Amino acid sequence: MIRQLFPLIAAMTTLLVVQAQGPQGPFPPDQWPGSIDKTKTVHYVSVGDVFVPPADNWITGNMSILSGGDQVTTPIKIGGFDGLKATGNYLNTADNDYSSWAEEQEIDILVQVYGDGALFNAAGNPRNFPFLMGTLPELAAPSGGQIPVEARNRQWNWVLFRVPNGTRGSDGSRFVGSIPANAQGATAAGGVNGGTLRMEGVPNLIIRVIAFGQKGAFGELEQVNQFAKAAECPAEPDRNRAWLDISKNQSDHMQLADAGDQKVVFEDNVGPANDKRRSVRPSGAYINFPVTENFLGTACRDPRAVKVCVEFYDDPALAGKSFGPEAYATDDKGGIGFVAANRRQTLKGTGRWIKRSWTVPAVSLFGVNVAPLTAGPRFFFEEGAPVAISRFDLGIFRAGNHPLAGQDPLPECFEDPDWCTYGTFAEMDLATGKLDGLAPGNSGGDQEMIQEEGGPATDRRNGIRPARGDGSAQFQHIYLNFAITDEKLGPTSQPGVKLAICVTYYDDPNLIGAQFRPEVYIGDKGGVEGFAFTGGDIAVRLEGTDTWRDAYFEINDVKFSGVNQGPQAAARFYVSDKVIFSKVRYGVIRSCDPKRVNPLAACKPVVIPPSPEINVTRNADGSLKILWAATAADFALEQSLSLTAPNWVGVAEVPVVAGDQVSVTVKPAGSTYYRLRK
């Protein structure tokens, strides 16, 4: 699987322009837009093949939406229709008749998407939708435009994009419609990874139809991109957690469902001799935990990622059996989604109470078989596995401008119960030949790497650098990638970690201004894995000191899936020139450790906070009032009668705190100097 990264062509085209003549949207989701032009060529695919071609030159059957690798899709029912949800970072469509577009300067792309938060950025604002076209090594990613916020209406919407079909520098052919002689990878459909046009950065996007057409085949952008108004819905409450503690007979707006196929049985004195608890078991296959009084919000709100935490008895009699979240609501209209069976917890039979969590993206609080109450996912238990549960918590990842946006609602509950037992340190030292859980990665493509000696004349060391200017001419070699070996930092299945990185590099006088940073990695945000990028402001720039120096970085929510590197890797490094690394160290800062020990603390630069600013006013009696910010509570005022031979002593006057300022009133005798000292 090729994961090719590339600069985006940011065409900031908005999709909502002005009113035009002819049929206007919003158009019904169960039929083609009234603005289509049947005389133009269109290729399309619809989920379930429910859309009939309106003309002979509208071709279906030769297009498909791909699934696999980093472009996975899963079936979903939402808004009354069946669709596909992009659970990977990309949505890739393969058109077996891609050569039809070889002469088209522009291509119109009509999609039917569900109007939820996946259409917008993390803050809920419009963003660009780039479409990757071409084949390795020559790619383009023009933006098809932005979707206005009116489309966040919890309905199915028609959206029209328009992208330029530019030409390659190598042979002048168009990106979509031909395969050049230098093409690499899976190019059977004229694009990358087996597709033709790939939508970029679209995790959780829900789609029902995608069609490629000649310019104007679907009408104009301003005709199609009109959106029905969303139904009114109460705002999300300023809370993100509800819970039920069976062992203590306590709850916070949560109860147990106990009817139909969700009946339960209570039992006392469950567990090991030193930790007996009251618990609940399913009498059948399911347990459900409804939330009362819309405590976490109403079902009409956008689906959110939820985190559930369960304390269960790892019963020796049930070793090998499994349970876990199974079904959840996708909307308030009866849509149901399912959690993959391989995410369930298999009991090991340790005879202990164990706490673990699951994070499930895009869950509607409508719940499953709990109306008129609300709920998160329903839990399934394998036949003959009535696992005892003593406590259940449901948390919601708030988003947008919510006061709890971005917070983990259950930060002390982890998806992997063994998370705290995994290693925290890995090191690659090419100067000494030490490879302790970290090694040079695969060298090739756009990350060809060269190992050689470097450094000042008095301290030459073996190291590694990008093959910039030395490798294959068709690639710009500006990346370094390192492999994590022997699962030194734990399995790939563990949740995202806070990773500290320390790099020993040669500060080459010939490369002043060159820069590097860990750039792209697989992140884990709210249960959704996908490409994540660090900001350019963390980059280290060479100063030319002719010495070996250390650079320190910290990245949150890093999965060890790797980018263009396996079996495990963290972040791929962007390196602007032939900067050589001799040593790389990784340290995991685990939140389950109460001390948050950083294995690379010695590499972390000491940040000295700036001294607070002093303000001075003169009173009518000649005294001075010296003021500074109350946030600098660990600073004290000192005085000296001389700077030539200073003798700094604390002032006798008592500081006065008033609001956000500290003040001291003094009456200097002659020339007196004052300073704040930490």
N, C-alpha and C positions, 0 to 999 in steps of 0.2 A: 504494500500500500504506500503510495507516494503522498507525503504531506508537504506540498510546496508552498512556501510563503513568498509574498510578493508585495511591492508597493501598490496601494490602491489608487486608482485614478478618481479623484474626488470631484465628480461632476455634481455640484450642489443644485440639482434640478428638483424643484418641488413638483409633486404630481397634481396638486390642486391649483389650477390657474384661473381662468375666467370662463364664463358661460359661453357655450358655442351653440351653433344652430344644429338641429337634428335631435334625435332621441336623447334624453338626459337620464342619468342614474339618479338615485340608486336603483339598480336592476334586481329583480328577484333572483335568489340563489339557485332555483331549480330550473332555470332556463338561460340560454345564451343572452348576453346583453343585447338590447334592441338596437344598438349602434353598430353591429357587425356588418362587414362588407363581404357578401358571399362570393364575390368575383375574385377575391384574393386568396392566395395559398396559405393554408393553416395546417400545422401538425399538432396534435394534442393527445393528452392522456387524462382520464378522469377516474377517480377511485370508484371501483365497482362497475366501470364502463356504463355509467348511467346517462351520459350525454350523447345524443345522436348527432352525427354530422349534418349540418344544414345544407351542405352542397357537396358535390363530388370532389372538389379540390380541398375539402376539409378532411384530412386523413387521420384516422386513429388506428391503433393496433401496432404501429411501428415505434411508438414512444413508450418509455417506462421511467418510473422514478426509482432510482437505485437505493439499495440499503446494504450497509456493511462498513466495517472499519470506522472512520470518523464521519461517515455520512449515513448513519443509521436512521431508519424511520420505523415507527410502530403504528399499528392500526388504532384508531380512536373514534368513538362516537360522541359527538358534541353538537349542540345547536340543532338537533334533530336530524343530522346527516352523518354518514360515515366519512372519515377523513384519514389522513396520515400525519403523524406528528414527528418532526425532526428531533430525535433525541441526541444526535451528534451535532457537530458544529456547522455542517453543510447540508444542503439539499441539492442533489445532483440528478439531472434529467438527461437521459440518453435518447437521442433521435437517430434511429438507424438510417434515416433519409437525410442526414445532415448536409449532404452535398447540395441539396436544394437551395441552401442559403449562400452559396459561394459568390453570387453576384449582388447580394443585398447590402447596401451601404448601412442600413439600419434594420434592426429586428425588433418587432413588438412582442412583448411577453405578457400574456394575460394569465392571471392567477386568481383562484378563489381561495381566500384565506379567512380564518376565524379571527374576529376582532378582539384580541386580548393583548396582554402586556408584551408578548413576544414580538409584536410589530415595532416596538420602540426601544429606546435605550434604557439603562438602569434607572434613570431619573424620570422615565415616562415621557420623554420628548422624542420628536421625529429624528430618524437617523437615515443615513444612506444605505441603499441596498445594492451592493456590488455584485456583478455577475462575472465569474471567472470564465474566460474563453481562451482557446488556443491549446497548444500542446507544449510540454517541456521540450526545450528550455525557453521558448518564446511564448509568453503569456500576456494577457491584458485583463484588467478587472474594472471596466467602466461601471459607474453607478447608474442604475436604472431610475433613480430618483428617491424621494422620500414619501412616506405615507402620512397624511395629516392625522392629528390626534382624534378627529371625529370618527375614525375607523375603529377606535376602541369602544365598540358598542355591544360587545358580546353577541354578535350576529355574524353570519357568513357574508362576506363582502367580495365583490369583484374589484380587482385592482389591476391597472394597466401600467406596465413599465415600457420604456423605450431605450435601447442601448445602441451605440454605434458599433458597427462591425468593421473594425479597423484592419489595417494590413500589416503583415510581418516585414521586418527589415531584411530578412534573409532572402526571400523570393518574391515579395510583393503580393502574395496571396492573402485572402482574408482569413481572419482568425477562425470564424465559423464557416465551414463549408469545404475545407480542404485539410489535408495532412501533409506537412512539409517533409522533406527528405531527412531532416535532422531530428524528427520527432522521437520522443522517448516515452516509456510507460505504456499504460493501457489506453490506447488511442483509437479503438475500434469504432467509437461513435464520434470521433473528430475532436475530442477534448481530453480532459484529465480524469484519471481514476475511472475510466469506462463510460464517462458521460459526455455531453455536448456543451451544455451551459450549467454552471454550478453557482447556486446562490450561496453567498459567503456569510458566515457569522450569524446563523439563524437558529440557535438552539431553542427548542419548544415551539417553533413555527408550525402551525397546523394548516394543512393545505388539502384541497379537494380536487382542484383542476389546475393543470398548467398547460399552456398552449403557446407555440411559437408561430408568428405570422409575419407576412409582409407589412411594411409600414401602412397603417390605416386599416388593417384587416379587422380590427375590433372597434374602430372609431377613433376618436381623439382622446387624449388623456383627460381633458376637462369634461368630456361626456361620461366617461366610465367612472372616474374617481370622485364619485359623490356617495355619501354614506348616510344611512338611516340614523336617526337620533337614538342614543342609548336610553333605555328605560331608567327612570329615577331609582336610586338605591341609596340607603343610608350609608354614611361614611363609616370607615373601619374604626373600631374602638381603639383607645390608647392602651391596649394590653395585647399580649401575645401568647398566653399560656393558660391552660386549664388542666386539672389533675384529679385523680381518684386514688386514695390510699386505702386499699381494702384492709391491710394489716392493722391500721389505726382507726378504721371506721371514720375517715375524714375525707372531705372532698372540697374542691373549689369549682363549682358549676359543671360538674360532670357526674354521670350516673352510668349504670350498666343497662343495656337492652336485655330483656328477659322474656322473649316471646318468639313464637314460630321456630325457625331454624337457628335462632340466636339465644336459646335458653342456656342458663348457667347454673352451676352448683357451687355453693360456698362450703369451705372446709377449714376447720381449725387445726392448729398444731402441725402444720406442714413445714418440712425442712429438717436440717440437721439438729442434733440435740441441743446445740448452743445457740440456735437461731430459729425457734419455732414461730410461725406466723399464720395469721388468718389469711386465706387466699380464695381465689375464684378459679374454677375450671369450666371449660365448655362442656355442655351435655351432648353436643353434636359437633359440627365442624367449624362453627363460627362463634366469635365474641365481638361485640360492638360496644363502643364507648361514646354515647351521645353527649353533646354539650347542651346545657340548658340555657334558656333566656337569651339566646343569640349572644352569649357572653363574648365570643371571639369574632362576631360579625354575622351578617346575614348571607344567605346562600346566593343572593343576586350579585355579590361582589365578584371581582376577577378571581379566578383560581390562584392560589399561592402555593409555594413550596411549604410543606409541613414536615415537622420532625416529631416522631413519636418515640417515647422512651418506656421500656418495659422492664420491670424487675420480675424475674421468673425463677422457678426452682429447677435446677439442672438435675432432674431426677435420674438416679442410676437405672431405675426400672424402664425409663423411656429413651435410653441411649440409642442414637441413630435415627430417632424420630425428629420431625421438623415442624415449625410453625412460623408465622410471620404475617405482615400486611398483605392483603390479597386484592380486594376490590375497593375502588373509591369513585366518588362522583366527579365528573369532568365539568358539569354545569348544573343549573337548576332546572333543566328540562328533561332529565332522565338519562343523560350520557354517563357511561360507565367506563372507567379505565382499570387496568390490572397491573399489579406489581409482578415482575418476573419471579417465577418460582425459585430460581437459583439464588435469590436474595434472602431466602428464609433461613432462620436459625436452626441448625442441626444440633441436637442435644449431645453432649459428650458424656454425661452421667457423672459429673464431678461431685454431686451431692452438696452443692453450694447454691446460694441465691446469687444470680448474675444479673447485671444491669447492662442493657445495650439499646441502641437507637437505630432507627431507619429514617432516612430523609426521602420523601416522595415529592417530585415536582408537580406543580399545576393541579392541585387538589381543590375541588369545590367543597364548601362546607355543607352543601345539600345532603351529603352523606349517602349511605346505602341502607335502605329499610329502617330509617330512624325518624322520618317526618312525623310530626311537625318540628322536631328538634333538629339540631345540626350535628355534624360529626366529621372526623377525618377518615382514614382508611379502616375498613373492616379487617379483622384478623382471621386467618384460616389455620386450622390444626389438622395435621395428617391423621388419618383414621387410626384409632387406637393410641392417640397421643394427647390426652387431656392435660396439657401442661398447666401447672399452677402459677397464677400471677398474683403478686401482692401489691403492685402499684403500677399505674399507667398515667403518663403525661402526654399531652398534645400541645405542641408549640407551632407557631406560624412565623415564617420569615416575612416580615413586613417589607414593603418596597416603596419606591418613589419618595414623596415628601413626608411620609409617616414618621412620627418622632422616634419610633423603634426600628426604622429602616436599617437593614444591614446587620442587625444584631442576631446572634444565635440564641433562640429562645430557651434552649436547654444545653448550655455550654459544658456542663459537667457530665453529660451522657454521651458515650461514644459508640459509633457503629460497629467497631471491632472491639470486643471485650478484652482482647489481648494487646490492645494498642500500646499500653504503657510498658510492655515487656520487650518491645522491639529495640534494636540498636539505634544509637543516636549519632555515631561518628563514622565517617569514611574518609579515606585519604589516598591521593595519588601524588607521589613525589618522584618525578622523573630524574631528578638530580641524584637520588640514591637508589633508584629502581624499586621503590616501595609502592606496591599496589595493594592497598588494604580496603577492599570493597569499592574501589573507584579506579577506572582505567580509561585510556583513550577510546573513543567511540569509533563507529564505522566511518571510514574516510572515503568520500566519494560524492558525486553530484555537486551540490553547491556548498558542501562542507568538507572539501578535501583538506586534509591536515598534514603538516610536515613536522617530523620530529628531528631536531637538530640542536647543536650547542649554541648558547648565547650568553650574553651578560658582559660585564666589564672585564678588562684584560686581567685583572687580579682575582676574578671570581667567576670563571666560566662554568656553566651548568648545562645539563641536558634539559630540553624543554620541548614545547609543542606550540605551533602557530598555524594560522590559516595559510593556505597555499595561494595567497593573493599574488597574482602575476606569475605564479609558477605552475599552476595546474592547467586543466583543460580550458581552452580559450572560450568555450561557450558558456562558462559559468563565472560569476563574480564571487570569488571565494572569500567570504567575510564571516564565516561561522566556525565555531569550535563546539564540539559536542562530546560529552563524557558519559561512559556507561557505568551504572551502578551494578556491581557484581555480587553474586552469592546472597542476594536479598539482604545486604548488610544493614539496611535501614528499615527492613520489614517488607511485607508483601505489597504488591501493587494494589491489592484489594482494600488496603487500609484507607481511611478518609484522608483528605488533604492535610498536609502538615505545614507548620511554620519552619522554613528552611533557612539556616544561616550558611553563607558561602564565604570562604576566604581564599583568595587567589594571590599567589606570589608571582609577580611579573617583573620583567626587566624594563626599567624606565629609561628607554633608549634615547640618547641625545639626538639621534637622527629622525626620531618620530614624534617630536614635540607637537602636541595637539591631537595626536591619535587618541581614540577612545574605545572603551569596551564596556559591556555590561551583560549580565544574563538577561536575555530579551524575551523569548517565547517559551511557554511551558503549558502543560495541561493543568488547568485549574479546576477546583471543585467548589462551586458556589451554589449553595442552596440545593444540593443534590444533583446539580447539572454539571457534567464534565464538558470541557471544551477549551479551545485555545485561549490563553490569557497572555497579556503583554505587560512588561514593566514600562515605566515612563523613561524617556530619555534623560530626565533630570538626575537619575541615579548613576549615570555613566561616569567612569573614572577616566580622566584625561592625563596623558603623559606630560611630564614637566621637564624631562631630559636630565635627571640628576645623575645618570650613569650608575645607578644602584639597583639592587633587587628590592622591591617594595611589596607591601601587602595591601590588598583592596578587600573591603568587607561589604557584603550585601545581605539583606533579609527579604524573603518573599513569603507571602502567606498563601495558604490553601494549595500547596503544590502536590499534585499526584505524581507518582513515579511511572506513569505510562510512557513518558518521553515523547519527544518530537523528532521524527526522522532518526530515531535511535532506540534500540531495544537490546536486551530484554527489559531493562529498566534504565531510566534516565530522569534527570530533573529538568533544568532549564537549558536551552541552547544559547550559547554566547554569540552576540554580535561583536565583531572586532574589526575596526575600520582600516587597520593596516597590519603589518607583519609583527604585531606585538606577541612576544613569546612568554608563555606561562611555564614555570618550572614545577609548581606545586599547586594542587587544588584540594581543598578540604570542604566537606559537607557536615553540618551539624543540625540535628533535628531538635527543636525546642518544643517539647510536648506539653500541651496544656493540662494533661492529667498530672503533671509534676507540680506540686504546690509551690515549689521554689522556682519553677520555670528555668531550670538550669540550661544555660547556653554553652555547649561544648566548645564553641569558638569565641568565648567572651574575651580571651586575650588578644584576639585579632580585631575586635570591635574598637573603633577609634573613640577616644574619650571626648565627649562634647562638653565644652566649658560654656555654661550659659552666660550671656552678656550681663554686665553689672547694671543694676537699675539706674535710671536717669534721676539726677538730683535737681530739684527746683528750690530756689531760695527767694524768700520775700522779706522785706525789712518792715518791722513794726514801728509804730509811732514813738515808742520809748527807746528806739535804737537797737532793740534785740532782733535777732534773725530767726525766721521760721524756716527750717530745712525739711523738705518733704520728699518722699519717694513712695513707690507703689507698694501696697500692702501685700501683694503677691510675693514680694521679696522678704518674706518673714525671717529668713535665716541670715539677713544682713544687719550689721550694727554700725552706728555712727561713731567714728573715732576722730581725735583732734591732735594736732601737733603745732608747736609754736615756730617750727623751722622746717624747711625742706632740705637745707644744707646738711643738717645733722638731725634728722627727724626722730622724734620720740613719740610714737603713736600710742595714745591711750583712749580708752572709752570715755565718752562724755558722761558727766554725772546726771544730767537731766534725763527724765524718764520719757520714753517714746509714747505718743498718744495715737491710737488707731481710730480713725474716723472714716467710715465707709470704705472706699478702696484705696485710702492713703494712710501712710504713717508720717507723723511729724514730730520734730524735736525743736523746742524754742531755746536758743542759747544767747548769752551775752558775752561776745568775745572781748578779751582784754588785749588790746593792741592787735598786731597781725597774727591771725590764727588760721590754720589750714584744716579742712575737714575732708574726710573720705568715708565711704561705705566699705566695710570689709565683710566678706562671707564667713 
